[in-house]
């Protein structure tokens, strides 16, 4: 057997560099790295040695560089992924939140945190977390519940099995998610004689599970028997490349389509059968169709509570549920009749079985009425508005008018996800990038960077509030350093406006969300434009929507990151559409507002149970 002598770290990066995607390029596009004592000597030397064979990028925060990796994988439909490495201790734990983002959203990323010494010679090493009852535990065990596969590399030859298992998970549409290989720092530097055959290039094909004939027949029969079916398009529509067949399926059958946050842009906004966003942040048109449906057909969705209105939206008596999903875990939720299969191939197999039947198309007045109601909210304000603060809806309108055919709008948390879900008019697949599985504040700027790296020719507009900006802004400096052109629109409502509204809606007093209601909040003096400029971005604070439109137009001529800050009103939200969301209200309170909110909450619970 021919062998080659390499350290374990050198073997890892050499092996990863020859694992190919179906398009002939490496499946692992590169590595985000922040080095510390747990990975600088082993992995650091290995990554330096391989050079452009596995490019290394430097982040400023372990969590956010992982967010960039996640956004990269999401924007490319899970067909490529990135490795992220940190030292042990704080660096590793910083990545656990990002692992949660990847796990919830079913997105591939390879986490390689350094770990303690396998030989335990210097035990305890700097930053080591000691478990008083279990000598095998380290800080990296925190990755276990947020990893689809976890392994600890305590001997070099463990990589011979661990690495193929890792890529198997990351390229499996049903199991897809984050992998953690906790890499003991002494093992990284240890040499081993590796079989040369281990480094032979391999192409990882993303399989398309085919519909089971019995399940296919049963689902087709359910659809044929339905009077008013509706199709819920989730993120799996994008990942399976099913947008074209979805359009054909809807156009041929007349079955209306509603979109989750992850599924939005599966159909163009103006397709007559795209009724828009569904659920808690849904349009009135989509939710009306969903409420009247006697059969709900989920395609590539995990039926999050925002999609289902906490399972109170699909309220028609006798309503049935079908779930088309590659993962049995998702396909069988809430008693759904499953069709465990690739979304594209499932729809292609179903369509011939339904061609002799066409369902009544939704009343066009539903959709027309929705836009008649909300378009004025996104329109530019009249000059007579004077010094009134801009609303989030007006900001979205300005960004929409500045957007072109190659624009990707993205966000993650706070006010904007709900408003964008309702109001943004997506024109092509993957032009709407929302992290709303984990809704992780701080994903936005790093995520925008990852999108731009994935699709360098796209115009990427990142929308976030001042709260998310304060959570994680350091990768703006990385975007400047790397010359990544992104446009960041910061809506400054001086606090956590979204949660403040939820607090008020559940009877609570305004408390600790807006800065004005926080202890010492009146002392806050944050100049976001100056802060962004200090990191090298082109930045400007604008006074109104007209100024925002001018700044967005100028941003097109810049070659690097542009930040535009605008003050907004924290209180208004779109008064139309939406649906109840189950947020528990206290049963006991001294405040009359809370008691009234509890009474209304119990009424909704009774209605939910009755449905």
N, C-alpha and C positions, 0 to 999 in steps of 0.2 A: 504493500500500500504506500503510495507516494504521499508524503506529508510536508507541511510547511510550519515552521516554528514562529509563533506569534504570541503576543500577550492576549489575554482574554478580551481586553478592550479593543485591540487591533483586529481581532477576529470578528467581534461584533460589527464594527463599522465596515469591514471588508465585506462581510456577508450581506449586510443591509444594502450596500451599494450595488449589488448585482441582483436584487429582487425586483423584478420588472412588472410594471402594469401592462395591461393589454395594448396600450398605445405605443409600447416599445421604450418608454422612459421609466426611470426608477420609480417604484411605488413609494418609497420613502424619499421625498424630494430634498431633504436636508435635515439639519438639526438646529434647534434653538438651544442655546447654552448659556447658563451663568455658572461659572466655575467657583468651586470652593475646595477645601481640603479633601472632600470626599470624592471628587471626580476630576480635579485639575491634572493630577499626575498621570492617571490611567487613561480615562476617556479624553482628557484634554490633549495629551500627546498623540493619541490615536486619531482624533479628528484633525489635528494639525497635519499629521502625516498623510491622510487620505486626500486632503485639499478639496479640489472641486469635484472629486468623486463622490463626496457627500458634504455639500456646502454647510458651513456653520455660520449662524447668525447670532449676534449678541443682543440680548434683551436687557431691560432695566429692572424687571420684576418677574419672578418665576411664574406667578399666576397669569400675568397678562401676556407673557411670551407664549404660554400654553394656549391662551385664548386665540392668539394669532394663528397657531397651528390648527386649532379646531375650526376656525373660520375658513382657513385654507381648504381643509378637507370637505367642509360643508359646501363651499362654493363650487368645488369640483365634483360634487355628487358622490362623494366617498370613494372616488376612483384613485385618489392619491392621499398620502398622509405625511406627517412630519414627526420626527423624534424630538423630545424635549428632555434635557438633562439638567440636573441641579446637584448640589452637594447634599449632605445629610442634614437632618435637623430642620431648622427654619426654612431653608431653601426647598427641601422636599415638601414640608407641610404647606408651604405657600401654593404648591401645585394641586393640593387635594381638592380645593374648590373648583379648579378648572377640570379636574377629573370628573367631578360631579356634573359639570356642564356637558362634557362629552358623553358620559354614561346616560344621562336623561335623554339627550338628543340622539343617541345611537350613532355617534360619530367616532371614527377611528383616529387615535393618536397614540404614540408610543412614549410612555413615560419611563425614563431611566434615571431615577434618583440614586445618588450614591448611598451606600449603606455602611454599617459598622464593620469592624474587622471580623472576617470569618474565623481567623485563628484566635481571636479574643486576647491576643498578647497585650495590647495597650488598654484593655478594657478597664474603665469606661473611657472611650475616646471623646474628644471635644464634640459637643452637641448631641451626644448619645442620650437617648431616652431610656432609662432603666426600668424594667418591670420587676418588681420585688418578688414575683412568683413565677415568672416565665423567662428564662434566659434567652429564648429565641425571638423575643419581641423587640422591634425597633420602631422608631417613628413611622417608618414606611408601612407598618401594618394598618395605618389609617387609610391607605389606598384600597384595602381589600373590598369594602362595601361599594366603592365607586369605580371598580375595575371589572371588566368582563373576563379578564384573565390576569392572575397575579402569580408571580414567581420570584423567589429570592435566589440569586446566583451566588452560591457559596463555594463552588468549584468551577474551574474554567470549562470542563466538559459538559456542564449543565447547559451551556449554550447550544449544544448539538440538538437538544430536544426543545429547549425553551424558545429559541428564535423561530423555528417553524411553527410552533404552537401560536406564538404571538401573531405572526402574519396570517395564519389560518383564521384567527378570530377577527382580525382587522379587515379581512377581505370576504368574510362570510356575511351575506346580507341579513341573515337572521340573528347572528350573534354579534354583529358589528358594534364596536364600542372601544373604550380605552383599554390598553394593556399596560400593566406596570411590571417592569423587570427591575426589582431592587438589586443593585449591583454592589456587592461588598467591595470596599475600596482596595483592600489588599489583593483580592482576586482579580480586579481590573488589571493590575500590574503583573500578575503571574503568567509565566510562559507555559505553552502547551504545544505538543506536536499535533497539528490539525490535519485531518484527511483533506487532501487537495480537492477531492470531489465535493466536499462540503461547500466550496465557493463557486461551484458551477452556476452560471446565471439561470434563473428560474422565472417563468412568467406566471403570475397569479391571476387567474381568470375569476371574475366575480360571477358566480353561478346564478342561474335563473331557475329557481324551483318551479316545476310545472304543476298545473292544477291536477289534483286527484280527480279522476273521472266521476267518482260517486259524489264528491263534494261539488264539483262543477255542475252536475245534473241537478242536485238539490238546490243550489243557489239560483240557477237559471229558472227552476220551477217557482221559487219564491218570488223572483222578480216578475215573471209572467203573471203571477196571481195578484200582484200589487196593483192598486188603483192609483196611488200617488207616491211613487218612490222618489227619494232624493239621494244624491251621491255626495258624500263628504270626502273631499280631496285633501289628503294629508301629505306630509313630507316624502313619504314613500313613492308618490307619483313622480317627484323630481328625481329621486335616487335611482329609480328603475328606468328613467327615460320614457315615461309613459304619457307625456303631455300631448303628443300627437294623437295617440289612440284615444286618450280621454276626450279630445275635441271631437273625434269621429264618433265615439260612443254616445256622447251627449247629442250631437247633431242628428245622428241616425235614430236614436230612440226617443228623443225629446225629454229625457230625464234631466231635471235641473241639477246644477252643481253648486255646492257651497264650499268655501275654502277655510281651512284652519290657518293658524299663523304660519306653520311650516309649509302648508300647501299653497299659500297665496302666490299668485302668478302662474299657477298651473294652466289656467286659461287666461287670455287677455281680458282686461276688465270690461271691455265693451262687447264681448261675446254674448249673444242674446240669452244663452242658457247659464251664464255665470252670474249667479245671484249675489255673489260677494261673500264677505266675511260672515262666519257663523258663530253663534254662541254669545258669551258675555260681552265681547267686543264686536258683535256682529251687526250687520246691516238689518234694517227692518224688513227688507225684501227677503233676505236669506233666512232670517228667523221665522218669518211667516210661512215660508215653504217648509222649513224643518218641522215646525209645530204641527203642520197639517199632514205630514208624511205618515203613511201606514207601513212603509218599509224604508229603513235607513241603511244605506250601503256605504260603509266606511272603506276607503281605499288608501292603504298606507298611513293610517292614523292610529295613534294609541289612545284616542278618546279621552284626552285631558279634560278636567272639569271646566276649563274655559270654553272648550268646544261644545260640551254637552249642557252648558248651563247648570252644572252640578247635577246632571241627569234629570233636570226638570224641563228642558226645552222640548225634547221629543215626546210630547205629551198626549198624542192621539191614542185613545183607547185601543188596545189590541195591537199596538205598533210592534213590528218585528225588527230585529237588528241583524245585519250581515256584516262581516268583517273580512276584507281581503287583505292579507298581510303575510309577509314571509316568516314572521315570528309567531309561533303558536301562542305564546304568552299574550300577545296583543290580539290575535285573531279570535280568542275565546273569551274576551272580557265581557262581563255583564250578560252572560248567556247568549252571546252572539252566535249565529250559525257561521262557522268558519270556512274560508277558502284559503288554505295556506299555500300561497303561490306568489310569484313575482307579479307585481301590479300590472306591468305592461302585458305580459303574456296572459294573465288572467282576464283582462279586459278584451284582449284579442280573441281568446277562446269563448268568452261569453257572447260577444256581439253576434256571431252567426246564429246562435241559439235564440236570439231575440229579434231577428230582422223582420219577422212577420207581424210584429206588434209595435205600436207606437203609442206613447203615453201623452196625455194632454199637457201641452206646454204651459208654463206659468204665465199668468196674466202680465203682459209687458208693462202694465200700469204700475205694478209693484216696484220694478226697478226704476222706471221713470220717476215715480213719486219719491223714491229715496234720493236720487240725485237732485231733484227739484228742491228737496228740503235741505240737503247738506252743501250743495255747491255754493250758496251764498255765504256759508260759514268759512269757506276756504278762499273766497274772493278777496282781492285787495280792498282794504277799508277805504271808505270815502275820505276825502281831505277833511271833511267836517268832523271826523273822529278826534281831531286835535291831539292831545297828549295822552289819550287812552292807551294803556298797555296792550301790546299785541297779544292775541290768543294763540294757543298751540295750533288751532285749526288754520289760522291765517298764515302761520309759519309754514305749515305743510303745503298750503296752496302756493306760497312763494317758491318753495323748493320744487314742487311739481312743475311749475311753469318754467323753472330753470333746467329741469331734467331733460335729457335727450334720449335717443333710442338705446344708447349704451350705458345708461345710468343704472347703478345698483344702489338702492337706498337701504340703509341698515340701521338697526337699533337693538336694544335688549331689555331695558327695564325702565320703570317709571311711567310717566304720562304717555309718552310717545307710542309705545307698542299698541295700546288700545286705539288711539286716534289714527295711527297709520293703518292698522288693520281695517278700520271702517272706511277711511277716506282716501288712501293712496290708490292711484289708478295704475296698476302694473300692466305693462304692455307686452312683456315677453317672459318666458320661463327664467327663473333664477335672477330676476331683477329686483326681488324683494327678499332681503336677508334678515331674518329676525331670530334672535336667540330667546325664545319664549317657553322653552321646556323648563329651564332652570331660572330664567329671567334674572340673569346675574349682572348686577350693577358692576360696571368696570369692564365689561366685555367690549364695549363699543369701539373705542379708539384702536385697541389691539386687533379687534375683529375686522375693522375697516382695513387695517394694514394687511391682514391675512388675505382678505378678498382681493386687494390690489396685487399681491404677490401671486395669487392663483390666476387672476385674469388681468394682466398688465394693461390691456387696452380698454378696460372698463373705466368709466367715470364713477367713482365711489363717493357717496355722500353719507356721512355718519351723523345721525341726529341723537342728541342726548341732552339731559338736563344738567343743571349745575351740581346736583347731588351725585350723579354718576361720574361726572368729570372729577369731582373731589375724591371719589373712591379710587380711581386709577387713571392717571393721565400720563404716567412716565413714558409710555411707549410712543407718545408724540415726539419725544426727542429721538427715539429710534427711527421713526418714519422720516424725520428730518435727516438723520445720519445716512439713511439708506436711499434718500431721494425718492420716497414713495409719495406720489401725488394722491392725496385724499383731501376731501373737504369736510370739515367738522363744524356742524351748526350747534351751538350751545344755547339752549333756552334757559335763561337765568330767572327762575321764579323764586329764588332765595329760600331754598329748602326742598323738602321732599313733598312736593305738591300733590302727587298722586295719592300717597298714603294719607296725607292730610284730608283729602276729600273722602277717602274710605273711612277714616276716623269719624268724620262728621256724619257720614251716611249711616253709621252704626250707632249713632247717638252720642258719640264721644265728644268731649270738648277739644278744641284745637290745642294740642299739647305736644311739644318736643319734636314737631315735624318741620314746620316753617321756622326759619331762624328767629322771627319775631316772637315765637312762642317757646323758644328754648332758653334755658338759663344762660344768660350772658350773650344771647344771640344778637342783641342790638349793637354789640361791639364789632360785629363782623364787617370787614372792609376788604372784600376780595375783588381784585381786578383780573378777571379771567383773560382778557385780551393781553394784558401785560404779562401775565404768567405764561401764556402760550408763546408770546414773542420771546420771552427769556429762554425758551427751549429751542428757538430757531425758526419757529413757524411764522408765516405771514399771517398777521392777525389784525382784526378790527372789531370794535364794538359799534353797532349801528343803533339808531334811535327808534326806527320804525320799519314797517314792511317795505316801504319804498327803498330805504337804505339797505335792507337785506337783499332785495332783488338786484340792486346795483353791485353789492359785494359779491353775490353769487356769479354775476356776469364777469366781474374782474377775475374771479378765482379761476376761470377757465384758462386764463393766460399764464398762470403760475405753473412752475415745474415741480413744486414740492407741496407739503401740507399747508392748507389754508384753514384758519379758524375764524369763524364769524360768531360773535356773541350778540344776543338780543335779549332785552328784558321782556318777560312775559307775565301775564296775569295767572296766578296759581289756581284760580277758582273755576273758570268756565271749562266745561267739557262738552262734547257733542251731545245735545239733548235728545237725539233721536236714536233709534235702534237699541242695541244692547239687550241684556237679559240678566235675570237674577243670578247672583253668585252666592254660594253658601259660605258665608263668613259668620262664625258663631258670635252671638251677642250675649253679654253677661245676663244671667238669670236674676241677679240681685244687684241693685245699684241705688244710691241715694239720689241720683239725677233722674228727673222726669223724662229727659230726652232718651236716656238709655232704656228706661222701662217701656217707652213707646216703641222704640226700635225693636225691643225684644218681642213685644206683642206682634208687630208686623212680621218679624222673623218666624215666629211660631206659625203664623198663618201660611207663610210660604212653605214651611216644612210639611204642614198638613197637605197642601196642594201637591208637593213633591211625592209624598207617600201615596196619595190617591192616584197619581199618574203611574 
